[in-house]
Each structure stands twice: as structure tokens, then as C-alpha cells.
Amino acid sequence: MPRTDAVLADRRLVAAAGRLGRPLVKAAVVAAQQRARAGTIAPEEVAGAALAHLAELGPPRRVINATGVLLHTNLGRAPLSPSAARAVAAAAGATDVEFDLRTGTRGRRGRGALAALAAAVPGAEAVHIVNNNAAALVLAATALAAGREIVVSRGELVEIGDGFRIPDLLVSTGARLREVGTTNRTHLADYAAAIGPDTGFVLKVHPSNFRVEGFTGTVEVRELATLGVPVVADIGSGLLEREPLLPDEPDAATALRSGAALVTASGDKLLGGPQAGLLLGRRDLVERLRRHPLARALRVGKLTLAALEATLRDPAPPVTAALHADPQVLAKRAGALAATLRAAGVPATAVATRAAVGGGGAPGVTLPSGAVRLPAALAGPLRTAEPAVVGRVEDDGLLLDLRAVLPEEDAEIAAAVTALAAGRGHAAPAGTGGPGDPGGSAGLGARRKANRAAGPDGSGGLAGPDGSVGPEGPEGPEGADGADSASGANGRGGGMPGAHPQEYGGTAG
Ligand SMILES: *Cc1c(COP(=O)(O)O)cnc(C)c1O
């Protein structure tokens, strides 16, 4: 049996102790030694078993998003801008979130974020911030339609992701749904016929994770606004104004100009900020929502408020930069990265690809991008590297798509891949591609074996049996046990990002 202090000196366990603290690491080693004594594992497997256990612990790890899906729900949707990250760090301690430092009295909670949001959408009389878009919808339904009816098109009864559905969410508030029209076509007359004294509001939901084509018809907010009842527009992705690159994606300013009484949206999709729900619109309605008892249960924390305000004041958060990235620059970066890797003996080629917005935005839209193609066997080991690098597997190769990768992360990808190829995986908690993974010290050959082990049972993380990651990847029941069910077996998500935009990303849902 290896001595405890000898095992603890293992470079990978030293790194784990830096991340998780020595007591946890020591406990994991002692537990692994017990398993070795019981004969469940071999004595030389103690360090690896302890590492595998420790990999499950600790806060979420940093991931380099090379999936080609800008807003990957399983990867936390929008990455924060450096200014938002700094704001979060500053707000982490005691902060003036609800205090006026000038007067020394209570201040309006989150006034900075509220002011930034109001300034970003001058067409809104008032604004409010809740936990996410789902919370914004629940608050609107509760405050404006509990015990009454919400009129909504049958073409907009959307499942967000992870089995959660907007109609169920609305009904859970005590509101009744008054469904109108059909799956493919709904007319203004359908809404008009359904409106009556019981109507709380008309709801317009952006079908942000699917497209209906062919014989279709929907009614625009502008027309709904003529019906004489409040129109609540769930625009989904949080664009505050028109984005020319995504002409079919609704935005808050246009919805309000068109007569929406209230707009709801997510903060962590195309707005590029933290998870949050934005409510914008008529002052009387926003005020009713804000003062409703449920509002207290949906309020956001100081970290969210700090990140949201910084995002709103930032000219180009990372998701915006990725959306607008020049395909030629991406191709150049891919070429340079592939050349670096080839020089290190890794079979890498630069290829042209198509990326997707994902995250419940711009379904069906693809963006020209550049990627580095590597042997598919690297998918698993890269996912468990530090930082993790998550790509997508296509045609038996691993594509590392650079559209959602920050330029300064290219060098980290090069380092991670060359380390694996040279047989020295960065393995802190890394070597945990699956049970029995020999750990980061193995070379590419052993890694290949580990990758096979990590694949189909999903223990390696997000990707499916083939290591592919869908636009939303697994969420919830289907996906929690590994992406296999999400991207592979049932055909969700795998392959071309955006090809199966199933979920809002939200959570994708
Ligand atoms: C994403 C999305 C939601 C859910 O938003 P969350 O912020 O994840 O709660 C609701 N409606 C639409 C149209 C969406 O796109």
C-alpha cells in the first residue's frame, strides 16, 4: 500500500489540494487506500482513484468553449466581459448594493443596474430585474393574470429545455391559458375572438429554439397592440436593439415601439451578461410587478446586479465580439494554431466551419467560422484538461471552432493539446476522463484508451458517445447522465451546431 504522504506528493494531487484544500484531498486518498485494502482497486490505482473522486468536487471549472456554439447552455451561456468579472469581484465583499454612501441611509437596491438598463432602452418607462426570463414570465403572469386568462397562440407554446415548458410555467401561477390559432397559423381575429373581461394579457413568445416553415402565419406585436389589452412580449435572447446580423431576432426597443406593454428577456443570452430576467415597459405594470410579494422571491443578488450593470455599460461583451468576429481573422487564427500544433507533432489542420448562436437565439442561423481539426481521440482528454477544452466531433474528427474562443485562449489550447500529445496531460483534476482513467500522466496512446472509456457512459462530461456537443447539449433528466442521450442516441444536438436547436439554451434551457 503506498504511504499517504507519498500519494499526497503526487503532482496532480498537490494541484488538487491547491484547488480544494488539503483536508479534502487527504480524505480522498485515505478512502482510496481503504478501497485498495479491500481489494476493489489495485494499490497503484490509489492516486488515480482519489483524483477521480476529487474531480467531482469543487466549484465549476473554467472551460474554453470551442464548440462553435456562442451561447452554450451547458457551458453557462454568455461569458462575462472582463469589466463584468471585475465588478463581480468588487461586489463579492460588503458593497453598497442597497445603501447610499453619500447620505448613509438605505438606497434603492440595484439602482446602478436599473439605471443602466433604463438608459440602454430609453423606450421603456420603467424596468425591473429578476432571476431569469422564466421568473420574469412567472411574475408577469402572477401579478397580471392570476385567476384570469393569458391569450397565447398555439404556435408559441414552447418547451424551453430540460423538460420545462412555458405553458406549464404560466399555469403554475394560477393563470389560465386561452390558446388561440393553430400550430402553424394564427390570425389577429383568433386573438380578438378570445379577448374578454377575463383577459389578463396577450402573450407573444419568440420561438427562439425552433423554426416553423411553409404554410405559416403569426401576428406581430404591432397588430396585437391594437386589441386593447396589454401585450407581454417574451423576446427571449435579450437583444436591446436591432442586430443587423440577426434580422429575425426580436429586440426590446422595437417590441416597445410596436406597442408591447411589457417585454421580458434573458440577461445571459445575446445581451452577454449574467443570468437574469429583464422586465421593461409601462410604468404602472412594472410597478405592480415590483411591489408584488412574489417579487421578493425572484430578486437577484448583488453579484448579478454588479455584472449586469457592467455588461450594460460595456460596448462589446464577449458574445457580441464573437458574433461580429471577422471570418477571415478566424481562419487566420485557425491556420496559425494548426501550424503551431503540427510543429509539435500533432496532426492538425485548419478547416472552414459554420458556428451557431445557440442558447435559444437565432435558430437556424449559422455563422462562417474557422476551426482546427484534430484526431477525435483527443476529445475526452481535452475535456478533462485544465482548463477544459470542449470542441465538437464531426466526421470522426475533433473540431475546435474558434468563433466563441477568445483570441488570448488560442495559446492555452495550443499548450493543452501539445501537452497531451507529449504525454504530459495537464492533469490536475484532469485525468478523470472516466473511471479508471490512468490520469494525466499518460501519453496519447493511453489517453485514447481513457477516452474510449469516457465516451459512451458519458462520464467524460458534456459530449456524446462521439464526443459531440449539440447546441444545447444535455440538460436535465435526459442529459444529466451524460450527453450520450442528448447528442447521440436520440439524435438531439449532435453534429452541426444549430442543426437541432432544441432548447432555449436555456436551460437552454
Ligand atoms: C431562453 C428563453 C426563455 C427562458 O429564459 P431563462 O432566462 O433561461 O429563464 C424563455 N423564453 C424565451 C423565448 C427564451 O428564448
The ligand as a MOL file (V3000), in Angstrom:
LIG
                    3D

  0  0  0     0  0            999 V3000
M  V30 BEGIN CTAB
M  V30 COUNTS 15 15 0 0 0
M  V30 BEGIN ATOM
M  V30 1 C -34.4080 31.4020 -23.1200 0
M  V30 2 C -35.8330 31.7330 -23.1710 0
M  V30 3 C -36.6380 31.6240 -22.0310 0
M  V30 4 C -36.0650 31.1660 -20.7220 0
M  V30 5 O -35.1960 32.1370 -20.2490 0
M  V30 6 P -34.3070 31.8880 -18.9260 0
M  V30 7 O -33.5360 33.1540 -18.7740 0
M  V30 8 O -33.4620 30.7050 -19.2100 0
M  V30 9 O -35.2550 31.6410 -17.8140 0
M  V30 10 C -37.9620 31.9700 -22.1180 0
M  V30 11 N -38.4940 32.3950 -23.2910 0
M  V30 12 C -37.7610 32.5120 -24.4150 0
M  V30 13 C -38.4120 32.9710 -25.6790 0
M  V30 14 C -36.4050 32.1820 -24.3910 0
M  V30 15 O -35.6760 32.2830 -25.5150 0
M  V30 END ATOM
M  V30 BEGIN BOND
M  V30 1 1 1 2
M  V30 2 1 2 3
M  V30 3 2 2 14
M  V30 4 1 3 4
M  V30 5 2 3 10
M  V30 6 1 4 5
M  V30 7 1 5 6
M  V30 8 2 6 7
M  V30 9 1 6 8
M  V30 10 1 6 9
M  V30 11 1 10 11
M  V30 12 2 11 12
M  V30 13 1 12 13
M  V30 14 1 12 14
M  V30 15 1 14 15
M  V30 END BOND
M  V30 END CTAB
M  END
